[in-house]
């Protein structure tokens, strides 16, 4: 076996340094030919491959690079190691051809990889697969394909913020992209006037990733949004799914855990779409699950799999709705029940009754803050006394982007900014990311949760049941130690975890 374990060991010791070039020779080509391109400081080019090339291959390579190329056969293990490491940084969209051909709908792409994409015959299929691949590499939660007059715009939502990835020329190409998504999700290709929802799975680096598709008619055709449900992302990033991994502060974690161990009642998590509500509930269930209780969930869809927990996916086409499934769950002898989302009065009524009859119910509700949840239940027509009797606590949360640790620098806000938030200069350490390769130039990398927890006691229940003014209810809650979302986010700014701009983006100035 060769002692040269790295490709760098095979390069000549010239005065002009050599470097491996994956822009002129993309990852897909390297995977196909099992060879890596190296370029010297003087402009010489060399391909490090694991086999001897034939004359036709050399001609093809030189034609692509438009210059003479020397071929050096080296150890296959070194090539394999480099290609495996390069796969993590591979930008698939950079190697997708822009040719326009008819979409290939003759079979679903079961696996996403550099090699698989290089072998795709249809550029439209390659473009879509490359888009989904890059979305996974960037940690995007959503992929938006928006039709325009002359084609389409592809955008990713990363850390809650939209960014444009590329534009696609040609209205027919945009139409074929949407059609390809419909084929993968088994939707009606001929229906272009009504919204459609579907889902599909792809295998990426040995694991299955779920994608949820929403098709919406627009002025220039149909727009598509693909929600990425990568169940393994948190496990790969930090091991287990816990409240610690989500970024809650110590006192917040202790309060949530205390509520999750109540014998009965209801714990609700609220916030806008994409604020991490379901993930928080999963982390809470994972922590309290000891095997001594029966835990059943009903979700749409099941985003994470929890060992020892019965998880039921909603299937509205077959008649399995939240309300119908919840009725059946209560006959299945559960101790704790998680309802993915309370959407309608019937589900809300059953959940409240379950909480009043000895079960501990976890669920999510769409509302702007913890106090608005009460108004949502009133709007659904539920008896207010039953609601406050069943409700133990409401957790309202947001996700704030964290300052990139690799490019963070001290930041000195002006006096006006400090005065606006009631702060004084020199008392805190503010940080701001300058932008680097790790954070894609944004200055932010990753997110953490900030939350306000409304715990109901008899005094608050009396105020709510008596329909006291909201200002009086808020004052009473804060007198009991409740800290608003904006205060929690401001504390994160003062710790140097995020910025004032992020504070303004995710919280409301009351």
Beta strands, then each sheet from edge to edge (+ up, - down):
strand 1: 18-20
strand 2: 35-40
strand 3: 45-49
strand 4: 70-73
strand 5: 111-112
strand 6: 142-147
strand 7: 151-158
strand 8: 161-169
strand 9: 196-204
strand 10: 207-218
strand 11: 221-229
strand 12: 265-270
strand 13: 295-299
strand 14: 310-313
strand 15: 336-339
strand 16: 360-365
strand 17: 391-403
strand 18: 408-410
strand 19: 431-433
strand 20: 444-455
sheet 1: 1+ 2- 3+ 4+
sheet 2: 5+ 9+ 10- 11+ 6- 7+ 8-
sheet 3: 14+ 13+ 15+ 16+ 12+ 17+ 20-
sheet 4: 18+ 19-
end
